[in-house]
Amino acid sequence: MTLPAAGRPPALEVAGPMATIRLRRPAEHNRIDPDDVAIIRGYLDAGKHYPAARALVFTGTGETSFSSGYTVDAIVGRLDRHFEELLDAIERFPLPTICALNGSVYGGATDLALCCDFRLGVRGSRMFMPAAKFGLHYYPGGLRRAVAALGAAQAKRVFLTAQTIDAAEMLRIGFLTELVERHDLTRRVDAYVAALAECEPGVVRSMKRQIDAIAAGERAAGESRAAYEASLASDELRRRLARTGRQG
């Protein structure tokens, strides 16, 4: 039986170096239902079974919204730590993550986007965080991510005023990594994945982890030094340098 668009849970698609988690409720702005949390968490846990993957992409279906976030009707009765823990798991996912914002983004989906390493959005899209209008004090992890990505002043603007912010402003304040034309979104995502696929995956994972630690104010110098020295001594470095020399 084929489910209607409004009833489809998120899907996982794996093609070469790219794994994609796609939200599939375009008629309801790709909302995230409570039962979707375990599904997406399962996709993250399955990531280790796709050794060829070099990046994980989150995107939505349709041209209106990336996602409206957690289902509003379930906030009071079913919004628990499982959703926050899912977002923390996305933030900690070892592969580079790309949020391909095919449309506007609202509520908890803005935090999902901030969990990703790169955020590519399309012109004409918007974002807003309505938590304060609802009377909801946002959870600590989401506030931390917003301050880290946007700075305290812009995080206050987003959370305390619940103002709608357009795509150009999303780029200016650092919410977006890139702002692209709608027809160019897939090409730019593919370009990021292709670039990541050319890099040594162990080094990419290690540097991602350490950059995140540094951004969080954690001490990463010891691990960073050890990883640097290990890479200097690696056969992979020698192979890649030799190949570069031959190509030059």
Backbone as CSV, one residue per row, in Angstrom:
resi,resn,N_x,N_y,N_z,CA_x,CA_y,CA_z,C_x,C_y,C_z
1,MET,0.843,-1.197,0.000,0.000,0.000,0.000,0.877,1.246,0.000
2,THR,0.569,2.205,-0.865,1.321,3.459,-0.934,0.687,4.482,-0.008
3,LEU,1.462,4.985,0.920,0.945,5.988,1.844,0.831,7.335,1.157
4,PRO,-0.164,8.154,1.519,-0.222,9.511,0.969,0.979,10.314,1.423
5,ALA,1.276,11.385,0.675,2.469,12.180,0.963,2.489,12.670,2.403
6,ALA,1.306,13.003,2.939,1.261,13.550,4.288,1.540,12.494,5.351
7,GLY,1.525,11.202,4.969,1.682,10.169,5.958,2.969,9.398,5.893
8,ARG,3.900,9.819,5.059,5.120,9.053,4.891,6.165,9.419,5.937
9,PRO,6.764,8.424,6.567,7.856,8.712,7.501,9.122,9.067,6.738
10,PRO,10.134,9.571,7.398,11.397,9.886,6.716,11.993,8.644,6.056
11,ALA,12.688,8.853,4.950,13.297,7.752,4.200,14.807,7.925,4.155
12,LEU,15.507,6.812,4.081,16.954,6.807,3.908,17.275,6.364,2.498
13,GLU,18.092,7.155,1.818,18.548,6.819,0.477,20.077,6.820,0.491
14,VAL,20.679,5.779,-0.069,22.136,5.683,-0.116,22.563,5.500,-1.569
15,ALA,23.410,6.410,-2.044,23.895,6.346,-3.421,25.360,6.763,-3.432
16,GLY,26.247,5.799,-3.618,27.672,6.096,-3.666,28.143,6.730,-2.374
17,PRO,28.803,7.890,-2.461,29.347,8.519,-1.253,28.320,9.311,-0.442
18,MET,27.058,9.343,-0.904,26.055,10.178,-0.245,24.942,9.333,0.373
19,ALA,24.694,9.540,1.659,23.512,8.998,2.317,22.577,10.169,2.603
20,THR,21.306,10.003,2.299,20.341,11.091,2.445,19.173,10.654,3.306
21,ILE,18.845,11.449,4.310,17.620,11.266,5.083,16.641,12.333,4.606
22,ARG,15.516,11.864,4.057,14.562,12.773,3.418,13.253,12.802,4.204
23,LEU,12.826,13.993,4.585,11.527,14.182,5.222,10.457,14.196,4.140
24,ARG,9.318,13.518,4.401,8.394,13.254,3.294,6.938,13.574,3.638
25,ARG,6.712,14.704,4.253,5.341,15.152,4.491,5.159,16.559,3.920
26,PRO,5.302,16.740,2.610,5.246,18.098,2.048,3.915,18.796,2.284
27,ALA,2.820,18.043,2.342,1.522,18.670,2.565,1.411,19.267,3.961
28,GLU,2.276,18.826,4.870,2.285,19.350,6.230,3.661,19.900,6.576
29,HIS,4.276,20.511,5.583,5.560,21.196,5.752,6.642,20.280,6.328
30,ASN,6.572,19.003,5.949,7.605,18.033,6.359,7.821,18.031,7.867
31,ARG,6.711,18.073,8.585,6.779,18.031,10.041,7.455,16.735,10.494
32,ILE,7.979,16.747,11.708,8.605,15.571,12.302,7.680,15.049,13.397
33,ASP,7.101,13.874,13.170,6.205,13.268,14.145,7.002,12.568,15.245
34,PRO,6.409,12.370,16.419,7.120,11.672,17.492,7.677,10.319,17.075
35,ASP,6.919,9.554,16.292,7.388,8.238,15.876,8.549,8.315,14.882
36,ASP,8.741,9.478,14.262,9.858,9.642,13.324,11.203,9.676,14.042
37,VAL,11.188,10.048,15.304,12.443,10.205,16.041,13.214,8.892,16.061
38,ALA,12.540,7.803,16.390,13.208,6.497,16.434,13.639,6.051,15.038
39,ILE,12.857,6.409,14.025,13.214,6.033,12.652,14.510,6.719,12.236
40,ILE,14.594,8.021,12.471,15.802,8.754,12.084,16.988,8.286,12.914
41,ARG,16.754,8.022,14.186,17.847,7.524,15.027,18.347,6.181,14.497
42,GLY,17.440,5.350,14.022,17.837,4.083,13.429,18.677,4.272,12.188
43,TYR,18.334,5.276,11.375,19.141,5.566,10.186,20.551,5.992,10.576
44,LEU,20.657,6.799,11.629,21.981,7.217,12.083,22.790,6.018,12.557
45,ASP,22.149,5.137,13.314,22.852,3.956,13.821,23.270,3.029,12.685
46,ALA,22.497,3.027,11.598,22.821,2.170,10.456,23.943,2.746,9.599
47,GLY,24.337,3.991,9.883,25.355,4.643,9.064,26.651,3.869,8.965
48,LYS,26.990,3.144,10.003,28.242,2.386,9.991,28.211,1.235,8.999
49,HIS,27.035,0.892,8.510,26.914,-0.214,7.554,27.066,0.261,6.110
50,TYR,27.348,1.534,5.908,27.532,2.084,4.560,28.933,2.668,4.457
51,PRO,29.940,1.788,4.346,31.334,2.256,4.404,31.718,3.180,3.263
52,ALA,30.985,3.150,2.153,31.323,4.021,1.029,30.829,5.453,1.234
53,ALA,29.917,5.649,2.179,29.346,6.984,2.393,30.405,7.932,2.946
54,ARG,30.414,9.143,2.438,31.344,10.177,2.902,30.631,11.390,3.451
55,ALA,29.302,11.428,3.314,28.529,12.555,3.844,27.096,12.104,4.064
56,LEU,26.450,12.718,5.055,25.032,12.486,5.328,24.285,13.780,5.059
57,VAL,23.257,13.686,4.222,22.478,14.849,3.817,21.078,14.752,4.411
58,PHE,20.596,15.851,4.979,19.206,15.963,5.401,18.500,16.918,4.448
59,THR,17.341,16.522,3.962,16.578,17.402,3.090,15.103,17.084,3.228
60,GLY,14.276,17.915,2.590,12.834,17.721,2.631,12.280,17.474,1.244
61,THR,10.990,17.202,1.202,10.296,16.946,-0.053,9.487,18.178,-0.446
62,GLY,9.492,18.504,-1.736,8.716,19.633,-2.216,9.527,20.910,-2.284
63,GLU,8.853,22.012,-2.581,9.522,23.292,-2.784,9.048,24.363,-1.809
64,THR,8.283,23.983,-0.805,7.760,24.975,0.136,8.562,25.024,1.425
65,SER,8.733,23.862,2.053,9.375,23.828,3.367,10.401,22.710,3.443
66,PHE,11.510,23.023,4.107,12.409,21.949,4.532,11.732,21.171,5.643
67,SER,11.309,21.875,6.691,10.566,21.233,7.763,10.003,22.288,8.698
68,SER,8.829,21.983,9.245,8.225,22.849,10.264,8.577,22.372,11.665
69,GLY,9.462,21.376,11.766,9.903,20.909,13.067,8.954,19.909,13.689
70,TYR,9.035,19.786,14.990,8.260,18.795,15.732,6.772,19.120,15.658
71,THR,5.965,18.091,15.469,4.526,18.261,15.347,3.969,19.077,16.521
72,VAL,3.302,20.185,16.216,2.816,21.090,17.261,1.864,20.383,18.218
73,ASP,0.973,19.562,17.672,-0.024,18.899,18.511,0.591,17.920,19.507
74,ALA,1.859,17.538,19.287,2.501,16.559,20.164,3.477,17.201,21.147
75,ILE,3.615,18.517,21.115,4.610,19.174,21.967,4.321,18.933,23.446
76,VAL,3.084,19.097,23.859,2.765,18.968,25.279,2.854,17.527,25.749
77,GLY,2.301,16.609,24.978,2.208,15.237,25.453,3.379,14.339,25.105
78,ARG,4.126,14.659,24.002,5.120,13.692,23.534,6.487,14.298,23.219
79,LEU,6.683,15.558,23.544,8.007,16.143,23.337,8.843,15.867,24.584
80,ASP,9.720,14.887,24.470,10.564,14.524,25.602,12.021,14.579,25.158
81,ARG,12.880,13.998,25.945,14.308,14.095,25.656,14.733,13.299,24.425
82,HIS,13.855,12.433,23.919,14.242,11.643,22.755,14.525,12.534,21.543
83,PHE,13.734,13.601,21.376,13.976,14.499,20.246,15.291,15.252,20.435
84,GLU,15.517,15.762,21.629,16.768,16.462,21.903,17.963,15.524,21.742
85,GLU,17.829,14.295,22.204,18.922,13.326,22.080,19.173,12.973,20.619
86,LEU,18.115,12.935,19.801,18.298,12.711,18.363,19.133,13.826,17.754
87,LEU,18.807,15.062,18.090,19.546,16.190,17.530,21.005,16.178,17.994
88,ASP,21.230,15.819,19.244,22.607,15.694,19.728,23.352,14.617,18.945
89,ALA,22.664,13.522,18.611,23.294,12.439,17.842,23.628,12.899,16.429
90,ILE,22.772,13.720,15.845,23.078,14.273,14.521,24.307,15.172,14.608
91,GLU,24.358,15.998,15.638,25.503,16.894,15.825,26.802,16.102,15.979
92,ARG,26.738,14.951,16.654,27.929,14.143,16.908,28.201,13.119,15.817
93,PHE,27.373,13.059,14.790,27.536,12.030,13.757,28.928,12.132,13.150
94,PRO,29.642,11.021,13.010,31.051,11.117,12.593,31.273,11.621,11.176
95,LEU,30.355,11.313,10.262,30.510,11.820,8.895,30.116,13.295,8.823
96,PRO,30.699,14.037,7.893,30.208,15.398,7.655,28.727,15.370,7.288
97,THR,27.988,16.333,7.789,26.549,16.407,7.553,26.206,17.686,6.811
98,ILE,25.278,17.567,5.886,24.839,18.693,5.058,23.332,18.808,5.180
99,CYS,22.843,19.987,5.506,21.405,20.231,5.498,21.076,20.966,4.202
100,ALA,20.362,20.294,3.313,19.934,20.890,2.045,18.524,21.421,2.246
101,LEU,18.433,22.698,2.570,17.153,23.314,2.911,16.415,23.665,1.625
102,ASN,15.533,22.776,1.208,14.795,22.950,-0.041,13.679,23.973,0.073
103,GLY,13.492,24.523,1.273,12.455,25.525,1.498,12.617,26.133,2.874
104,SER,11.554,26.691,3.387,11.600,27.388,4.671,11.749,26.408,5.824
105,VAL,12.192,26.950,6.960,12.478,26.099,8.112,11.953,26.779,9.365
106,TYR,11.282,25.981,10.197,10.620,26.534,11.368,10.870,25.664,12.593
107,GLY,10.721,26.274,13.766,10.731,25.526,15.015,11.948,24.654,15.201
108,GLY,11.704,23.427,15.684,12.797,22.514,15.976,13.619,22.130,14.773
109,ALA,13.087,22.312,13.567,13.870,22.008,12.372,15.013,22.996,12.184
110,THR,14.871,24.216,12.745,16.009,25.136,12.683,17.185,24.567,13.477
111,ASP,16.878,23.888,14.576,17.941,23.275,15.373,18.520,22.068,14.643
112,LEU,17.672,21.287,13.970,18.191,20.170,13.171,19.201,20.690,12.157
113,ALA,18.869,21.800,11.510,19.792,22.380,10.537,21.094,22.799,11.200
114,LEU,21.012,23.395,12.383,22.215,23.843,13.083,23.073,22.671,13.561
115,CYS,22.486,21.490,13.684,23.264,20.306,14.035,24.205,19.894,12.910
116,CYS,23.908,20.325,11.691,24.681,19.894,10.528,25.907,20.787,10.335
117,ASP,26.916,20.229,9.677,28.159,20.955,9.455,28.012,22.038,8.394
118,PHE,27.179,21.786,7.390,26.966,22.738,6.297,25.469,22.882,6.073
119,ARG,25.033,24.125,5.791,23.622,24.398,5.554,23.484,25.191,4.265
120,LEU,22.864,24.574,3.276,22.650,25.209,1.984,21.165,25.487,1.830
121,GLY,20.817,26.758,1.612,19.416,27.137,1.499,19.106,27.766,0.157
122,VAL,17.821,27.829,-0.165,17.391,28.365,-1.458,16.793,29.756,-1.281
123,ARG,16.959,30.566,-2.315,16.393,31.911,-2.291,14.865,31.832,-2.169
124,GLY,14.315,32.782,-1.433,12.877,32.815,-1.233,12.415,32.087,0.018
125,SER,13.326,31.394,0.685,12.943,30.677,1.900,13.015,31.602,3.121
126,ARG,12.446,31.126,4.239,12.421,31.901,5.470,12.639,30.973,6.665
127,MET,12.900,31.565,7.813,12.994,30.797,9.043,12.374,31.587,10.184
128,PHE,11.827,30.877,11.156,11.505,31.520,12.423,11.376,30.452,13.508
129,MET,11.620,30.907,14.730,11.582,30.048,15.907,10.464,30.542,16.822
130,PRO,9.307,29.862,16.835,8.145,30.375,17.573,8.056,29.949,19.028
131,ALA,9.107,29.358,19.586,9.015,28.799,20.938,8.489,29.813,21.956
132,ALA,9.036,31.028,21.944,8.609,32.030,22.932,7.145,32.404,22.760
133,LYS,6.661,32.418,21.523,5.239,32.705,21.293,4.369,31.602,21.868
134,PHE,4.865,30.374,21.819,4.110,29.256,22.384,4.195,29.215,23.909
135,GLY,5.180,29.935,24.479,5.434,29.826,25.908,6.348,28.669,26.243
136,LEU,7.139,28.230,25.256,8.053,27.105,25.443,9.473,27.613,25.631
137,HIS,10.073,27.283,26.768,11.488,27.575,26.988,12.285,26.500,26.274
138,TYR,13.143,26.925,25.347,13.845,25.942,24.522,14.857,25.163,25.341
139,TYR,15.136,23.935,24.914,16.046,23.062,25.651,17.496,23.536,25.500
140,PRO,18.363,23.187,26.452,19.720,23.748,26.493,20.558,23.489,25.244
141,GLY,20.479,22.278,24.691,21.316,21.970,23.531,21.012,22.866,22.346
142,GLY,19.740,23.158,22.120,19.369,24.020,21.008,19.850,25.444,21.196
143,LEU,19.738,25.957,22.431,20.249,27.303,22.706,21.766,27.347,22.515
144,ARG,22.454,26.307,22.981,23.914,26.256,22.827,24.307,26.291,21.349
145,ARG,23.629,25.480,20.532,23.973,25.446,19.111,23.711,26.793,18.444
146,ALA,22.613,27.441,18.799,22.292,28.728,18.186,23.327,29.780,18.550
147,VAL,23.731,29.826,19.803,24.745,30.803,20.216,26.076,30.510,19.531
148,ALA,26.451,29.228,19.438,27.714,28.870,18.801,27.730,29.250,17.329
149,ALA,26.610,29.072,16.636,26.561,29.330,15.197,26.280,30.788,14.867
150,LEU,25.434,31.439,15.654,24.952,32.769,15.294,25.514,33.883,16.168
151,GLY,26.059,33.532,17.338,26.445,34.536,18.317,25.263,34.871,19.210
152,ALA,25.553,35.431,20.377,24.506,35.676,21.366,23.452,36.672,20.871
153,ALA,23.890,37.729,20.196,22.941,38.767,19.782,21.915,38.228,18.795
154,GLN,22.385,37.483,17.787,21.452,36.952,16.797,20.630,35.802,17.359
155,ALA,21.215,35.020,18.274,20.433,33.968,18.923,19.284,34.578,19.720
156,LYS,19.555,35.695,20.395,18.488,36.384,21.127,17.418,36.883,20.162
157,ARG,17.849,37.408,19.047,16.885,37.884,18.053,15.975,36.747,17.591
158,VAL,16.573,35.594,17.290,15.805,34.459,16.793,14.857,33.919,17.855
159,PHE,15.361,33.727,19.085,14.580,33.060,20.116,13.656,33.995,20.882
160,LEU,14.102,35.207,21.172,13.321,36.077,22.049,12.236,36.850,21.320
161,THR,12.434,37.109,20.029,11.442,37.896,19.290,10.556,37.060,18.382
162,ALA,11.002,35.841,18.027,10.258,34.970,17.108,9.978,35.659,15.772
163,GLN,10.867,36.574,15.380,10.699,37.258,14.103,11.009,36.318,12.938
164,THR,10.322,36.523,11.821,10.619,35.789,10.595,11.832,36.420,9.918
165,ILE,12.765,35.581,9.502,14.013,36.033,8.890,14.086,35.485,7.469
166,ASP,14.379,36.363,6.509,14.406,35.899,5.126,15.755,35.277,4.772
167,ALA,15.832,34.724,3.561,16.992,33.920,3.177,18.288,34.715,3.170
168,ALA,18.245,35.944,2.662,19.462,36.752,2.622,19.979,37.030,4.027
169,GLU,19.067,37.262,4.957,19.460,37.512,6.342,19.940,36.218,7.010
170,MET,19.357,35.099,6.636,19.823,33.803,7.144,21.290,33.582,6.794
171,LEU,21.654,34.002,5.593,23.055,33.896,5.169,23.917,34.889,5.943
172,ARG,23.447,36.111,6.094,24.252,37.155,6.728,24.573,36.821,8.181
173,ILE,23.622,36.261,8.907,23.859,36.001,10.331,24.561,34.671,10.570
174,GLY,24.832,33.926,9.508,25.584,32.689,9.663,24.751,31.441,9.801
175,PHE,23.434,31.550,9.678,22.606,30.348,9.720,22.874,29.495,8.495
176,LEU,23.011,30.120,7.338,23.313,29.398,6.101,24.806,29.456,5.796
177,THR,25.320,28.351,5.292,26.676,28.332,4.746,26.686,28.927,3.353
178,GLU,25.667,28.586,2.571,25.509,29.119,1.221,24.031,29.369,0.944
179,LEU,23.765,30.381,0.129,22.429,30.661,-0.379,22.476,30.477,-1.886
180,VAL,21.628,29.612,-2.425,21.711,29.260,-3.837,20.346,29.398,-4.498
181,GLU,20.356,29.456,-5.815,19.107,29.390,-6.559,18.516,27.989,-6.398
182,ARG,17.198,27.909,-6.423,16.559,26.614,-6.193,17.064,25.552,-7.166
183,HIS,17.205,25.923,-8.430,17.613,24.928,-9.421,19.060,24.475,-9.226
184,ASP,19.793,25.177,-8.380,21.210,24.880,-8.181,21.481,24.093,-6.898
185,LEU,20.440,23.852,-6.099,20.657,23.228,-4.793,21.270,21.839,-4.923
186,THR,20.718,21.001,-5.767,21.233,19.638,-5.912,22.676,19.648,-6.396
187,ARG,22.981,20.523,-7.345,24.347,20.576,-7.867,25.336,20.985,-6.787
188,ARG,24.961,21.937,-5.949,25.885,22.391,-4.914,26.067,21.324,-3.826
189,VAL,24.994,20.627,-3.482,25.130,19.525,-2.529,26.050,18.457,-3.100
190,ASP,25.842,18.116,-4.366,26.701,17.115,-5.017,28.165,17.566,-5.006
191,ALA,28.389,18.861,-5.183,29.762,19.371,-5.200,30.412,19.221,-3.827
192,TYR,29.659,19.482,-2.769,30.199,19.289,-1.420,30.549,17.818,-1.189
193,VAL,29.639,16.943,-1.567,29.874,15.510,-1.349,31.069,15.036,-2.162
194,ALA,31.174,15.494,-3.409,32.306,15.100,-4.241,33.619,15.585,-3.643
195,ALA,33.632,16.801,-3.133,34.850,17.331,-2.514,35.219,16.531,-1.270
196,LEU,34.226,16.196,-0.449,34.484,15.398,0.748,34.999,14.008,0.378
197,ALA,34.465,13.446,-0.707,34.865,12.105,-1.119,36.314,12.049,-1.574
198,GLU,36.876,13.178,-1.984,38.262,13.215,-2.422,39.233,13.309,-1.252
199,CYS,38.725,13.618,-0.077,39.582,13.772,1.100,39.702,12.454,1.856
200,GLU,40.775,12.335,2.626,41.001,11.105,3.394,39.954,11.040,4.510
201,PRO,39.101,10.008,4.528,37.950,10.011,5.444,38.322,10.015,6.922
202,GLY,39.385,9.321,7.292,39.775,9.317,8.698,40.206,10.682,9.178
203,VAL,40.929,11.402,8.347,41.365,12.756,8.685,40.166,13.687,8.775
204,VAL,39.232,13.541,7.844,38.036,14.383,7.864,37.260,14.175,9.156
205,ARG,37.056,12.933,9.540,36.303,12.643,10.768,37.025,13.200,11.995
206,SER,38.329,13.006,12.027,39.097,13.468,13.180,39.061,14.993,13.287
207,MET,39.267,15.679,12.184,39.262,17.143,12.232,37.878,17.692,12.542
208,LYS,36.833,17.045,12.017,35.476,17.471,12.359,35.260,17.384,13.868
209,ARG,35.637,16.266,14.444,35.446,16.064,15.881,36.207,17.106,16.691
210,GLN,37.430,17.400,16.263,38.244,18.345,17.026,37.796,19.792,16.833
211,ILE,37.357,20.148,15.641,36.823,21.492,15.419,35.588,21.708,16.290
212,ASP,34.720,20.695,16.361,33.533,20.809,17.209,33.930,20.971,18.678
213,ALA,34.954,20.244,19.098,35.407,20.347,20.492,35.967,21.736,20.776
214,ILE,36.742,22.259,19.854,37.306,23.598,20.029,36.192,24.643,20.089
215,ALA,35.204,24.508,19.198,34.090,25.452,19.180,33.294,25.410,20.478
216,ALA,33.260,24.233,21.114,32.533,24.086,22.376,33.371,24.482,23.577
217,GLY,34.599,24.931,23.341,35.454,25.351,24.435,36.121,24.207,25.154
218,GLU,36.128,23.029,24.532,36.756,21.877,25.160,38.227,21.801,24.765
219,ARG,39.018,21.164,25.614,40.435,21.005,25.333,40.629,19.888,24.310
220,ALA,41.191,20.238,23.155,41.390,19.249,22.103,42.832,19.201,21.626
221,ALA,43.713,19.959,22.281,45.090,20.081,21.783,45.822,18.745,21.776
222,GLY,45.637,17.945,22.836,46.345,16.682,22.910,45.937,15.727,21.805
223,GLU,44.633,15.567,21.619,44.142,14.686,20.556,44.540,15.219,19.193
224,SER,44.471,16.535,19.025,44.809,17.134,17.748,46.275,16.914,17.408
225,ARG,47.154,17.077,18.386,48.585,16.854,18.164,48.855,15.400,17.790
226,ALA,48.227,14.469,18.501,48.443,13.049,18.221,47.948,12.692,16.822
227,ALA,46.787,13.226,16.436,46.249,12.941,15.113,47.132,13.536,14.017
228,TYR,47.625,14.733,14.268,48.523,15.377,13.303,49.787,14.546,13.093
229,GLU,50.404,14.118,14.187,51.650,13.358,14.076,51.408,11.983,13.451
230,ALA,50.260,11.378,13.743,49.939,10.086,13.122,49.767,10.239,11.623
231,SER,49.154,11.331,11.196,48.966,11.529,9.758,50.294,11.777,9.056
232,LEU,51.223,12.471,9.734,52.544,12.696,9.139,53.271,11.386,8.865
233,ALA,53.039,10.406,9.727,53.727,9.130,9.601,52.959,8.116,8.756
234,SER,51.818,8.478,8.222,50.955,7.505,7.562,51.382,7.235,6.120
235,ASP,51.162,6.007,5.691,51.395,5.636,4.297,50.420,6.354,3.372
236,GLU,49.211,6.628,3.899,48.210,7.299,3.068,48.677,8.694,2.666
237,LEU,49.298,9.419,3.576,49.839,10.730,3.243,50.877,10.610,2.138
238,ARG,51.761,9.640,2.252,52.799,9.461,1.241,52.199,9.116,-0.125
239,ARG,51.188,8.246,-0.128,50.548,7.885,-1.403,49.891,9.095,-2.049
240,ARG,49.193,9.877,-1.230,48.488,11.020,-1.796,49.446,12.108,-2.266
241,LEU,50.528,12.337,-1.526,51.515,13.321,-1.965,52.215,12.878,-3.241
242,ALA,52.513,11.584,-3.322,53.158,11.065,-4.526,52.245,11.207,-5.737
243,ARG,50.972,10.929,-5.542,50.006,11.061,-6.633,49.891,12.514,-7.075
244,THR,49.875,13.435,-6.091,49.830,14.853,-6.424,51.047,15.269,-7.230
245,GLY,52.221,14.755,-6.834,53.441,15.067,-7.567,53.399,14.567,-8.989
246,ARG,52.860,13.379,-9.187,52.756,12.832,-10.552,51.792,13.635,-11.384
247,GLN,50.693,14.082,-10.772,49.717,14.858,-11.512,50.250,16.227,-11.862
248,GLY,51.150,16.764,-10.978,51.731,18.078,-11.230,52.731,18.048,-12.353
